[in-house]
Amino acid sequence: MPIIELLIGLSIAYVLFYGLMNHVLRRRFGDGREESSATTAVPRSQPSTVREARRPGSRTTSTVVCRVCGTGNEAGYTYCRNCVVELDGF
């Protein structure tokens, strides 16, 4: 009889642990019901633009402006640092 009670206790502990971890991971990373901005299709209505920016006390740097949100990104970036959309041509 003690082995059956042990197995039942372990089964209950496993189910509780699984439920807790599932809850924690869903709260941390989302529940998967909505699509993230990285996987949603973004209409390519306007290409990204490149502009020259001058920082005080430094040389001129290139900035790529995101076509979706308008955030300025440094020239070497592949994805927008704000909305994670792939930048054109980089």
C-alpha positions in Angstrom: 0.0 0.0 0.0 2.7 2.6 0.7 4.1 2.3 -2.8 0.7 3.1 -4.3 0.4 6.2 -2.0 3.9 7.3 -3.0 3.0 7.0 -6.7 -0.2 9.0 -6.2 1.7 11.6 -4.3 4.4 11.9 -7.0 1.7 12.1 -9.7 0.0 15.0 -7.9 3.3 16.7 -7.3 4.2 16.4 -11.0 0.8 17.8 -12.1 1.2 20.8 -9.7 4.7 21.4 -10.8 3.8 21.3 -14.4 0.9 23.7 -13.9 3.1 26.1 -12.0 5.8 26.1 -14.6 3.2 26.5 -17.4 1.8 29.5 -15.6 5.2 31.1 -15.0 6.3 30.7 -18.6 3.1 32.0 -20.0 3.3 35.1 -17.8 6.9 35.7 -18.8 6.8 35.0 -22.5 3.1 35.4 -23.4 0.5 32.7 -23.9 1.0 32.4 -27.6 -2.5 33.6 -28.5 -1.4 36.9 -30.1 1.3 37.1 -32.8 4.5 38.9 -31.9 5.6 41.9 -34.0 8.5 39.8 -35.3 6.2 37.2 -36.9 3.4 39.4 -38.2 3.4 40.5 -41.8 4.2 44.2 -42.2 3.1 45.9 -45.3 6.2 47.2 -47.2 4.6 50.5 -48.1 7.8 52.6 -47.7 11.4 51.6 -47.8 13.7 52.4 -44.9 15.5 55.6 -45.3 19.1 56.5 -44.6 20.0 59.8 -43.2 23.2 61.4 -41.9 23.2 62.3 -38.2 25.8 64.4 -36.5 26.4 63.8 -32.8 27.9 66.6 -30.8 31.7 66.2 -30.5 31.9 63.2 -32.9 32.1 62.4 -36.6 29.1 62.0 -38.9 27.2 58.7 -38.6 24.6 57.0 -40.8 21.1 56.3 -39.4 18.5 54.0 -40.9 15.0 55.1 -40.2 12.4 52.3 -39.8 9.6 52.4 -42.4 7.1 51.2 -39.8 7.7 53.1 -36.6 10.1 55.8 -37.7 12.8 54.9 -35.1 16.4 55.8 -36.1 18.7 52.8 -36.0 22.5 52.8 -36.5 23.8 51.8 -39.9 24.8 48.3 -39.1 21.5 47.2 -37.7 19.5 44.4 -39.5 16.3 44.8 -37.4 14.7 47.9 -35.9 15.6 48.3 -32.2 12.0 49.4 -31.4 9.6 47.2 -33.4 12.0 44.4 -34.6 11.0 44.8 -38.3 13.7 43.9 -40.7 15.3 47.0 -42.2 15.6 47.1 -46.0 19.0 46.9 -47.6 21.0 46.3 -44.4 
